[in-house]
Amino acid sequence: MRKRRYNPTNQFINVSGWNITDNYACDFLKGDNDHGNGTTRIPPHGYAIIADRGTRIYENFSVDSTAVRLYVDDSSIGNGLGNEKDRLILENSNGGQVDAVEWGYNYTEVPGTPIDLVDEGHSLARNNDSDTNNSFIDFYDGIIPTPGSKNKYVQGGDLDIEVCPRYIPKIQNNSEYSIFPLLSS
């Protein structure tokens, strides 16, 4: 099982007939004609975005136009990804496991140790293309979602206005506190 965030080969990978599974449901991958060209072929060194049908990801994030856009065959990935214990397993058309990640619980179907739970609104991010077949080593709490962009590593979970200016709360009117005391007046 190879864990990569892109196609590391020099060949196209056709994900037609592949599925993605969480704890409760299995979804088949489809090429997205609404937001892309409907292809299920990932070019060499390219990557794909997997979203649910009817996604607003392309309206809410800047996704590179070269990303292959896929969706699952219903309105959620699995039964909806949760912040509690869950897993994702990507399988090819022959049922072989291609990639997997688990969080909050050690599932027998996923090798290695699970990553800790992440907070609401955070996302799991690949740790520098790590491929140890161990979720605890290969992934980290990405703090902010970055679909279609390079993951932004935030040291120790502290947001920095230079790294993530869009995600730093502003000081509210009549407030005495800010997460950046030097900025408060």
C-alpha positions as CSV (number, residue, x, y, z in Angstrom):
1,M,0.0,0.0,0.0
2,R,1.5,3.3,-1.1
3,K,0.4,6.5,0.7
4,R,0.9,9.5,-1.6
5,R,-1.0,12.7,-2.1
6,Y,-0.3,12.6,-5.9
7,N,0.3,10.0,-8.6
8,P,4.0,9.3,-8.2
9,T,4.2,7.2,-11.4
10,N,5.0,8.1,-15.0
11,Q,1.6,6.5,-16.1
12,F,-2.0,7.6,-15.9
13,I,-4.0,6.0,-13.1
14,N,-7.6,5.3,-14.0
15,V,-9.7,5.3,-10.8
16,S,-12.9,4.2,-12.6
17,G,-14.5,1.5,-10.5
18,W,-12.5,2.5,-7.4
19,N,-14.3,3.1,-4.1
20,I,-13.7,5.0,-0.8
21,T,-15.0,3.5,2.4
22,D,-15.4,4.8,6.0
23,N,-16.9,3.0,9.0
24,Y,-20.4,2.6,7.6
25,A,-20.6,3.2,3.9
26,C,-18.8,2.5,0.6
27,D,-18.9,5.1,-2.2
28,F,-17.8,4.6,-5.8
29,L,-15.7,7.4,-7.4
30,K,-17.1,9.2,-10.5
31,G,-15.7,11.9,-12.8
32,D,-17.2,15.3,-12.0
33,N,-18.7,16.9,-15.1
34,D,-20.1,19.8,-13.1
35,H,-16.8,21.1,-11.9
36,G,-14.4,19.3,-14.2
37,N,-14.2,17.4,-17.5
38,G,-15.6,14.1,-16.1
39,T,-12.3,12.2,-16.3
40,T,-11.3,9.5,-13.8
41,R,-7.7,9.4,-15.1
42,I,-5.1,11.0,-12.9
43,P,-2.0,12.0,-15.0
44,P,1.5,11.2,-14.0
45,H,2.5,13.3,-11.0
46,G,-1.0,14.8,-10.9
47,Y,-3.6,14.5,-8.2
48,A,-7.4,14.3,-7.6
49,I,-9.9,16.0,-5.3
50,I,-12.6,13.6,-4.0
51,A,-15.7,15.4,-2.8
52,D,-19.4,14.6,-2.3
53,R,-22.0,15.2,-5.0
54,G,-23.2,18.8,-4.9
55,T,-20.0,20.0,-3.2
56,R,-19.2,23.7,-2.8
57,I,-15.5,23.1,-2.4
58,Y,-14.7,24.7,-5.7
59,E,-16.6,27.8,-4.8
60,N,-15.0,28.1,-1.3
61,F,-11.4,27.2,-2.1
62,S,-8.9,28.0,-4.9
63,V,-8.3,24.6,-6.5
64,D,-5.7,24.3,-9.1
65,S,-7.2,23.7,-12.6
66,T,-5.0,20.7,-13.2
67,A,-6.6,18.7,-10.3
68,V,-8.8,15.9,-11.4
69,R,-12.2,16.4,-9.9
70,L,-14.0,13.4,-8.6
71,Y,-17.1,12.9,-6.5
72,V,-18.7,10.0,-4.7
73,D,-22.0,8.5,-5.9
74,D,-24.1,10.2,-3.2
75,S,-24.3,13.3,-1.0
76,S,-21.5,12.4,1.5
77,I,-18.2,10.5,1.7
78,G,-19.2,7.4,3.6
79,N,-21.8,8.4,6.1
80,G,-20.2,11.8,6.5
81,L,-16.7,12.2,7.9
82,G,-16.7,12.8,11.6
83,N,-14.3,14.1,14.2
84,E,-14.9,11.1,16.3
85,K,-13.2,7.8,15.5
86,D,-13.4,7.1,11.8
87,R,-11.3,5.8,8.9
88,L,-11.0,6.2,5.1
89,I,-9.9,3.3,2.9
90,L,-9.3,3.8,-0.9
91,E,-9.7,0.6,-2.8
92,N,-9.0,-0.1,-6.5
93,S,-11.4,-1.9,-8.9
94,N,-10.0,-5.3,-7.8
95,G,-10.7,-4.5,-4.1
96,G,-7.1,-4.0,-3.3
97,Q,-6.3,-1.3,-0.6
98,V,-4.5,1.6,-2.2
99,D,-4.4,4.0,0.7
100,A,-5.9,4.4,4.2
101,V,-6.0,6.7,7.2
102,E,-7.6,6.2,10.6
103,W,-8.2,8.6,13.5
104,G,-9.3,8.2,17.1
105,Y,-9.5,4.4,17.0
106,N,-7.2,1.5,15.9
107,Y,-9.0,-0.4,13.1
108,T,-7.7,-3.8,12.1
109,E,-8.2,-2.9,8.4
110,V,-5.8,0.0,8.6
111,P,-2.1,-0.7,9.4
112,G,-0.2,1.3,12.0
113,T,-1.4,3.6,14.8
114,P,-4.3,6.0,14.4
115,I,-3.8,9.8,14.5
116,D,-5.4,11.6,17.4
117,L,-8.8,13.2,17.0
118,V,-8.9,16.6,15.4
119,D,-11.1,19.5,16.4
120,E,-14.2,20.6,14.5
121,G,-13.3,22.6,11.4
122,H,-9.8,21.2,11.3
123,S,-8.5,18.7,8.7
124,L,-6.0,15.9,8.5
125,A,-3.0,16.7,6.3
126,R,-0.4,14.4,4.9
127,N,3.0,14.9,6.6
128,N,5.5,15.8,3.8
129,D,4.4,12.9,1.6
130,S,5.2,10.4,4.4
131,D,4.6,6.8,3.5
132,T,5.1,4.6,6.6
133,N,1.7,2.9,6.5
134,N,1.1,4.5,10.0
135,S,-1.5,7.2,10.2
136,F,0.1,8.7,13.4
137,I,3.3,9.3,11.5
138,D,1.9,10.0,8.0
139,F,-0.7,12.6,9.0
140,Y,-1.1,15.6,11.3
141,D,-3.8,18.0,12.4
142,G,-3.7,20.5,9.5
143,I,-5.6,23.1,11.5
144,I,-7.1,24.6,8.4
145,P,-8.4,22.8,5.3
146,T,-6.3,23.3,2.1
147,P,-8.0,21.3,-0.6
148,G,-6.2,21.7,-3.9
149,S,-3.2,23.5,-2.3
150,K,-0.1,22.5,-0.5
151,N,-0.7,21.7,3.2
152,K,0.2,24.5,5.5
153,Y,2.1,23.1,8.6
154,V,1.4,25.2,11.7
155,Q,4.0,24.5,14.4
156,G,2.4,23.3,17.6
157,G,-1.1,24.2,16.4
158,D,-0.6,28.0,16.7
159,L,-2.0,30.0,13.9
160,D,0.2,32.7,12.5
161,I,-1.2,35.8,10.8
162,E,1.5,35.5,8.1
163,V,0.8,31.9,7.3
164,C,-3.0,31.9,7.7
165,P,-4.3,35.5,7.6
166,R,-7.8,34.4,6.6
167,Y,-8.2,32.2,9.7
168,I,-7.1,34.6,12.4
169,P,-10.0,36.1,14.2
170,K,-10.2,39.9,14.3
171,I,-10.7,41.8,17.6
172,Q,-14.3,42.3,18.1
173,N,-15.7,45.8,18.9
174,N,-15.6,46.5,22.7
175,S,-13.4,43.5,23.3
176,E,-10.6,43.5,25.8
177,Y,-8.8,40.4,24.4
178,S,-7.2,39.2,21.3
179,I,-5.2,36.1,20.5
180,F,-2.4,38.5,19.7
181,P,-2.1,40.8,22.7
182,L,0.2,43.2,20.9
183,L,-2.5,43.9,18.3
184,S,-5.2,44.8,20.9
185,S,-5.7,48.5,21.7
